[in-house]
Amino acid sequence: MNTETVDVESILTDDTKRKKVVDNPFLHRLQKRHFILFQILPIIGSLIALPLLPYIPFGPFEIFLFVLFWLMTGFGVSSGYHRLFTHRSYKTHEAVQVMLVIWGAMAGQGGVISWSALHRRHHELSDKPGDPHSPNLFGNNWRDRIRGLVHSHVTWMYKHPYPSVVHYVPDLIKNKTLIKVDQHYYLWASLGLVLPAILGGLYHWSLAGALAGFIWGGVFRILWGGHTIWSINSFLHCFGMKRFQTEEHSHNFGPIALLSFGESWHNNHHAFPASASFGLEWYRLDPGYWFIQLLEVFHLAWDVKVPTPDKIEAREINA
């Protein structure tokens, strides 16, 4: 891993360095722009695309594009952004890091530096004031619960205090290669739309094929992948099963483990945040961990952290 220092602190005032969050109009404008591009436009694009579906190609290749780019971006977010960069649950080569950053960026959920800083702050203040996306800070009546779910699922991304990267991710901003790749976030996010369009156009040798690839491998995939991951922030801090007693309201929900790349073992994750495995046992489906194990088989991952059975048993509620 390249750990040469990036001179991020030189652009910050002493007062900013001491703050855990930065809250100013410039950052809010950037957040609003990203919210429109990757939360609102995929919804609008999907609604526009629906009447076009009978007139564009649809078959095994379009399904292949959807699944391929969903898997790439899902592993990029779950195995890369979340388990590698945020929680340091394993180590890997620089080339694999770059690949995972690009895949994660293609999901349209933000750059790896921002994503990791936000998620570390979430763990620090989970379901407490300052948590970027808790659904449990608005009250207990049904209107407040709905308001909290909407906030935690989508609207928090429109405008929020930005966690100081100097405070929350000092390890990441020392990685010069990571910073360089992250600086091109919008290029990689655009690639997640352009590449399936190119593949669709080449396969069908038509503009209609390119449009089909853009819709299925790009727009629909971003919409599906985003809301699947965001449901962890919202619904799984309100509903599900608790295997471990934790200080916040995280829950597990096994039925969507495959669709969420194992992220739905959310209570397990909050109990053992440094673990590369969220399922913790082989029979709890965890594709994000399977990907790490695959890297390990090919000697592309090492120092993979998983708690021992004794530690797991000691934390269980019924232990």
N, C-alpha and C positions, 0 to 999 in steps of 0.2 A: 504493500500500500504506500502511495506517495503521501508523505505527511509534512511536506514543506509548508511553512507558514504563509498564509495569504494575509495581506495587510488590510484586513477589514476594519480593525480598530482605528486606523488612521482617519477614516471618514466619519467617525462617530465622536460626538462631544463627550466630555467626562460625565455630564449629567445623564446622557443616554446610556452610557456603559453601565451605570449603576441601576438603571431601571430594568425590570423583568419584562415589561412590555413597552412598545412604542405605539403611540396613538396620535396620528396626525392626518390632516386632510389629504396629503399626497398618497399615503399608503391606502387610505380609504378609496381613493379614486382607482388605484390599481386593483383593489379587491372587487369593487363594483364592476370594473371591466372584465375581470376574470369570471365573475358570477354570471354576467350576461353571456359571455362567450361559451362557457362550458356547463352552465346549469340551465339557462333560459333558452338559448338557441337550439340545443339538442331536442328540447321539448317541441319548440316551434317547428324545427326541421322534421321531426317525426310526424307531426300532424300534417305537414305539407306533403310528406312522402306517402302517407297512407293511400290517398286517391291515385297515386302513380303506380302502385304495386302491380295492378293488372297489366300494365303496359311496359314493364321492364322485365328483364330476365330474372327468374327465380328458380333455383334448383339446388342440387348438391353442392355446386361450387359456391353459391352465396352462403349456404349454411356453413361450408368449410371456412369461408372468410370471417364470418361472424365468430365462430368457435376459435379460430386461430388467433385473431386479434384480442378476443376476450381472454384467452389463456395467457397470451404474452403480457397484456397489461395487468391482468389479475396477479400473475406471479411477480411482475414488476412492483406492484403496490404491496402485496402481502409478504412475499419472500424477500423483496428488496427494500422498499421504503420502510416497511414496518419492522420486520424481524432483523434485518441486517443493519440498516442505517440508524433507525431510532433506538433499538434495544440492544444492538451489538451481540446478538445471540449466536453468531458464528463468524468466522473469518473466511475471506475468499480473495482471489487474485484481482488485481486492478481491472483487467479486461472484463471479468464477470461483473464487477461493480459498475463499470460503464454501461454494459448491456442492460443491467437491471434498472439503472437510472433512466435510460432511454425508454425502456419498456414502460416503466412507471409513469414517465412524463406523457407518454402516448395515451394514458388513461384520462388525461385532462383534469387531474385532481390537484394540480399545483406542482411546483418544483420540490425536489427532495429536501432541500435545506429548510424551506418553509414548512413542509409537511412534517418533518421530523421535529422541528421546534414546537409546532402546535401540538403534536401528539405527546411530547415529553411534558408540556405544560398540562395537558389533559390528565396524565397520570399523577402529576404533582398535586393537582387540585380537583381530582375527579368528583363530580357532583357537589362541589363546593363553589362559592363565589370565585370567579376567575376562570373556571373551567370553560373553554371556548364553546363547547357544544353539549352541555348537560340539559336534559329535558326535565330535570327535577328541581328547578330553582324558581318556578313561577307560581306555586301554590298547589293546593290539593283538590280543589273542586274540578269537575269534568272539563270546564272551559279552560282552566289553567293547565290541565294535563294535556289537552289538545294543543294549546298554544306552545307548551314546552316541547311536544313531539315535533311540531312544525319547525320550531326554532332549531332543534338539534339535528333534524333531518336535512334541512335546506337553508333556511333564512340566515342562520348565523354566518354563513359564508359571504353574505352581501356586505357586511361591515362588522369588524371586530378589532380589538386591540391586537397588535402584531407582536408575538413573543420575540424578545431580543435574541438574535442568533448568537451573540457573544456570550450571553448567559446560558442559553439552553443547548446549543450545539457547538461548543468550542472545539470539540474533536472533529466535527465535519468541516468547519471553515478552515481548518489547518490542512485539509486534503486539497492540494492545488488542482489535481485532475478533476476531482468531484466538483469543485467550484466552476471550472471551465465548462464542464458538460452541463451543469445546472444553469449556467448563464444563457444557454440556448434552449431553454424550456419550451418556448413557443414554437421553435422549429420542430422539436420532437413531437409536441402535441399536434402540430399540423401534419406531420408525417403519418400520424395515426389515422388521419382522414384521407390523405393523398395516396398513400401506398395501397390501401384496398381498392381505391378507385382505379389506379393504374393496373393492378392485377385483374380487376373485373373487366376493364377495357381490353386488355391484351387477351384474356381468355375468350371473350365473346367477339373481339375485334369490332367493337362498336361503342358509340357514345352511350347508348342505353346500358351496355354492360358496365361501363365506367360508373354510370349513375347508380346502378344496382350495387356495385362494390362499395361506393361511397356511402350509400344508405345502410347496407347490412354490416359491412366491416367497420364503418365509421360512426355514423349518427346513432343507429339503433344500439350498437355495441357500447358507445359512451354512455347513453342513457341507461341501459341495463346495468352495466358495471358500476356506474356511479351510485345509483339508488340501492344496489345490493350492498355495497360497502357502507353507505350512509345509514342503512338500517341498523348497523351495529351501534353507531353513535346514539340513535334514537330509541328504537323499539327494545333493544337488548339492555338498555339502562332502565327499562320499565317492566318488561315481561320476560318470562322464561324460568329456568331452574337455576338454583344456586348450589353448587357443589362445595364451595369454600366460603367461609365467612370473610368478607372483605369490608373495607371502610366505606365503600361506595355501593352503588346499586347495579353492578354488572350482573348479567345472567348468561346462561348457556341456552342455545336452541339448536339441537342437533339436526333437525330436518333440513336446515339450509346450510349445513356444513360444506357440502360439495359446491353449492352455488356461491358461497362466500370465501372459498379457498381455505376453509378452516377457521376463518375469523369469528364465526358464530360461537366458538368455545370461549366466549368473552369473559366469563367469570373465571375460568381456568387461567386465562391470560392475565387478568388483573391480580390473581393470586401469585402467579409466577411470571412476571413481565419479562424477565431475562431468558425465558425458555424459548428455544427454537420451535418446540412442539407446543401447539395450543391444545390439541386433543389429549395429550399426555399418555394415552394408551393407543396401541396399534389399531384397535377396533373402533376408535373414534375418528371418523374421517377427517383428514387434515391435508388437503392437497398442497398448501403452502409449505408444510413440513416435508411432504414427499419430494417436492422439488429440491429442497435442501439436501435430503438424503441422496437424491440422484447426483447432485453435484459432489457429494462426499464420495460416492462410489467411483467417480472419475477423478478423484483427488483434486477437485476444484473447490472444496469446502473443508474446513477443519475447525477444531475447537468448538464443535457444536454443543451448545449448552442445553441440557435437559435435566430436570430435578430427579433425584433418586426416588424409587418407590417409597422409601421410609419418609422422605420429606413430604411427598404427596400425601401419604396416609396421615401424617401428623397434622396437616392443615385441613383435612376434610371435616365438614360440620359434624358428621356422625362418628368421628374418630373417638 
